[in-house]
Amino acid sequence: MDQVILSFVVWTVVILVSAAFLKGLGNFLFEEIVEPYQLWRAEAKARRERIKAEREWQASRTR
């Protein structure tokens, strides 16, 4: 009976530690890879839109 309880406790600890590790890994991946990529894409999109607006403005001035 003690063996079963010990086994249960050990597996519970292993599962909790694994879950904490995976959560930390997920947070790290999001904060260090996904979030900067999303910011970069938003900045690139804004830059493209600004350039497009400037070109349209220049084209409207030359007409």
MDTraj code that builds the backbone (N, CA, C; nanometers):
import mdtraj as md
import numpy as np

residues = "MET ASP GLN VAL ILE LEU SER PHE VAL VAL TRP THR VAL VAL ILE LEU VAL SER ALA ALA PHE LEU LYS GLY LEU GLY ASN PHE LEU PHE GLU GLU ILE VAL GLU PRO TYR GLN LEU TRP ARG ALA GLU ALA LYS ALA ARG ARG GLU ARG ILE LYS ALA GLU ARG GLU TRP GLN ALA SER ARG THR ARG".split()
xyz = np.array([
    [0.0823, -0.1199, 0.0000],
    [0.0000, 0.0000, 0.0000],
    [0.0864, 0.1260, 0.0000],
    [0.1934, 0.1244, 0.0790],
    [0.2842, 0.2390, 0.0815],
    [0.3473, 0.2612, -0.0557],
    [0.3757, 0.1522, -0.1244],
    [0.4356, 0.1613, -0.2585],
    [0.3402, 0.2321, -0.3557],
    [0.2123, 0.2025, -0.3458],
    [0.1123, 0.2638, -0.4334],
    [0.1017, 0.4134, -0.4049],
    [0.0978, 0.4488, -0.2782],
    [0.0883, 0.5903, -0.2402],
    [0.2131, 0.6654, -0.2861],
    [0.3296, 0.6065, -0.2630],
    [0.4547, 0.6690, -0.3047],
    [0.4585, 0.6855, -0.4565],
    [0.4170, 0.5831, -0.5269],
    [0.4135, 0.5901, -0.6730],
    [0.3194, 0.7007, -0.7199],
    [0.2038, 0.7092, -0.6575],
    [0.1067, 0.8136, -0.6922],
    [0.1648, 0.9527, -0.6680],
    [0.2293, 0.9712, -0.5536],
    [0.2889, 1.1009, -0.5196],
    [0.3996, 1.1362, -0.6187],
    [0.4844, 1.0391, -0.6491],
    [0.5951, 1.0644, -0.7420],
    [0.5415, 1.1033, -0.8795],
    [0.4445, 1.0289, -0.9307],
    [0.3888, 1.0596, -1.0630],
    [0.3164, 1.1938, -1.0633],
    [0.2510, 1.2270, -0.9534],
    [0.1851, 1.3579, -0.9440],
    [0.2883, 1.4699, -0.9511],
    [0.3969, 1.4541, -0.8789],
    [0.5033, 1.5548, -0.8809],
    [0.5643, 1.5645, -1.0208],
    [0.5889, 1.4510, -1.0830],
    [0.6469, 1.4506, -1.2181],
    [0.5548, 1.5236, -1.3156],
    [0.4261, 1.4964, -1.3074],
    [0.3301, 1.5607, -1.3975],
    [0.3235, 1.7107, -1.3717],
    [0.3216, 1.7514, -1.2453],
    [0.3159, 1.8942, -1.2135],
    [0.4421, 1.9675, -1.2590],
    [0.5573, 1.9065, -1.2377],
    [0.6831, 1.9684, -1.2809],
    [0.6871, 1.9777, -1.4332],
    [0.6426, 1.8726, -1.5009],
    [0.6395, 1.8750, -1.6474],
    [0.5452, 1.9831, -1.6984],
    [0.4293, 1.9960, -1.6356],
    [0.3335, 2.0987, -1.6768],
    [0.3915, 2.2384, -1.6561],
    [0.4587, 2.2593, -1.5444],
    [0.5199, 2.3899, -1.5178],
    [0.6293, 2.4195, -1.6204],
    [0.7090, 2.3187, -1.6533],
    [0.8143, 2.3363, -1.7530],
    [0.7545, 2.3711, -1.8892],
    [0.6514, 2.2977, -1.9302],
    [0.5895, 2.3235, -2.0602],
    [0.5232, 2.4613, -2.0646],
    [0.4636, 2.5026, -1.9536],
    [0.4040, 2.6363, -1.9483],
    [0.5126, 2.7423, -1.9626],
    [0.6222, 2.7239, -1.8916],
    [0.7338, 2.8179, -1.9022],
    [0.7919, 2.8207, -2.0424],
    [0.8037, 2.7039, -2.1036],
    [0.8547, 2.6964, -2.2400],
    [0.7604, 2.7673, -2.3366],
    [0.6308, 2.7461, -2.3186],
    [0.5329, 2.8134, -2.4039],
    [0.5381, 2.9640, -2.3886],
    [0.5481, 3.0110, -2.2652],
    [0.5584, 3.1555, -2.2408],
    [0.6850, 3.2123, -2.3039],
    [0.7954, 3.1399, -2.2897],
    [0.9217, 3.1849, -2.3480],
    [0.9104, 3.1950, -2.4995],
    [0.8564, 3.0899, -2.5622],
    [0.8439, 3.0915, -2.7083],
    [0.7560, 3.2068, -2.7542],
    [0.6460, 3.2309, -2.6835],
    [0.5570, 3.3400, -2.7236],
    [0.6256, 3.4749, -2.7068],
    [0.6868, 3.4973, -2.5897],
    [0.7458, 3.6283, -2.5607],
    [0.8696, 3.6571, -2.6445],
    [0.9477, 3.5545, -2.6756],
    [1.0748, 3.5769, -2.7445],
    [1.0676, 3.5576, -2.8952],
    [0.9680, 3.4843, -2.9436],
    [0.9625, 3.4552, -3.0869],
    [0.8338, 3.5071, -3.1495],
    [0.7200, 3.4674, -3.0975],
    [0.5922, 3.5004, -3.1612],
    [0.5613, 3.6492, -3.1494],
    [0.5727, 3.7039, -3.0295],
    [0.5371, 3.8443, -3.0082],
    [0.6249, 3.9397, -3.0900],
    [0.7583, 3.9233, -3.0906],
    [0.8397, 4.0118, -3.1754],
    [0.8062, 3.9973, -3.3239],
    [0.7746, 3.8754, -3.3670],
    [0.7378, 3.8551, -3.5073],
    [0.6085, 3.9284, -3.5396],
    [0.5106, 3.9223, -3.4498],
    [0.3844, 3.9934, -3.4718],
    [0.4079, 4.1444, -3.4764],
    [0.4931, 4.1952, -3.3875],
    [0.5243, 4.3382, -3.3885],
    [0.5945, 4.3776, -3.5177],
    [0.6885, 4.2942, -3.5619],
    [0.7609, 4.3218, -3.6853],
    [0.6656, 4.3254, -3.8039],
    [0.5720, 4.2302, -3.8086],
    [0.4747, 4.2278, -3.9188],
    [0.3861, 4.3510, -3.9162],
    [0.3427, 4.3925, -3.7973],
    [0.2587, 4.5123, -3.7870],
    [0.3357, 4.6362, -3.8322],
    [0.4636, 4.6458, -3.7934],
    [0.5454, 4.7593, -3.8352],
    [0.5667, 4.7582, -3.9860],
    [0.5915, 4.6408, -4.0431],
    [0.6115, 4.6296, -4.1875],
    [0.4843, 4.6683, -4.2625],
    [0.3697, 4.6255, -4.2115],
    [0.2424, 4.6600, -4.2752],
    [0.2194, 4.8105, -4.2694],
    [0.2455, 4.8712, -4.1543],
    [0.2284, 5.0162, -4.1402],
    [0.3233, 5.0904, -4.2346],
    [0.4456, 5.0402, -4.2478],
    [0.5427, 5.1019, -4.3375],
    [0.4940, 5.0947, -4.4823],
    [0.4442, 4.9762, -4.5230],
    [0.3920, 4.9614, -4.6597],
    [0.2748, 5.0556, -4.6846],
    [0.1847, 5.0653, -4.5881],
    [0.0689, 5.1537, -4.6033],
    [0.1117, 5.3005, -4.6103],
    [0.2113, 5.3377, -4.5312],
    [0.2597, 5.4757, -4.5329],
    [0.3232, 5.5082, -4.6684],
    [0.4029, 5.4148, -4.7210],
    [0.4658, 5.4356, -4.8514],
    [0.3597, 5.4452, -4.9608],
    [0.2598, 5.3595, -4.9538],
    [0.1510, 5.3621, -5.0521],
    [0.0776, 5.4959, -5.0469],
    [0.0483, 5.5443, -4.9262],
    [-0.0215, 5.6721, -4.9112],
    [0.0641, 5.7872, -4.9647],
    [0.1956, 5.7824, -4.9388],
    [0.2839, 5.8869, -4.9901],
    [0.2866, 5.8859, -5.1420],
    [0.2913, 5.7675, -5.2019],
    [0.2913, 5.7579, -5.3485],
    [0.1602, 5.8097, -5.4064],
    [0.0494, 5.7745, -5.3429],
    [-0.0803, 5.8246, -5.3904],
    [-0.0870, 5.9765, -5.3772],
    [-0.0332, 6.0296, -5.2695],
    [-0.0328, 6.1742, -5.2491],
    [0.0531, 6.2426, -5.3554],
    [0.1711, 6.1848, -5.3831],
    [0.2585, 6.2404, -5.4870],
    [0.1907, 6.2347, -5.6231],
    [0.1231, 6.1228, -5.6517],
    [0.0547, 6.1080, -5.7803],
    [-0.0586, 6.2093, -5.7928],
    [-0.1288, 6.2360, -5.6849],
    [-0.2393, 6.3324, -5.6909],
    [-0.1872, 6.4753, -5.7079],
    [-0.0679, 6.5026, -5.6618],
    [-0.0098, 6.6374, -5.6763],
    [0.0377, 6.6626, -5.8183],
    [0.0810, 6.5571, -5.8881],
    [0.1355, 6.5760, -6.0230],
    [0.0262, 6.5840, -6.1285],
    [-0.0952, 6.5496, -6.0934],
    [-0.2045, 6.5539, -6.1922],
    [-0.2514, 6.6940, -6.2172],
])
top = md.Topology()
chain = top.add_chain()
for i, resn in enumerate(residues, 1):
    res = top.add_residue(resn, chain, resSeq=i)
    for name in ("N", "CA", "C"):
        top.add_atom(name, md.element.get_by_symbol(name[0]), res)
traj = md.Trajectory(xyz[None], top)
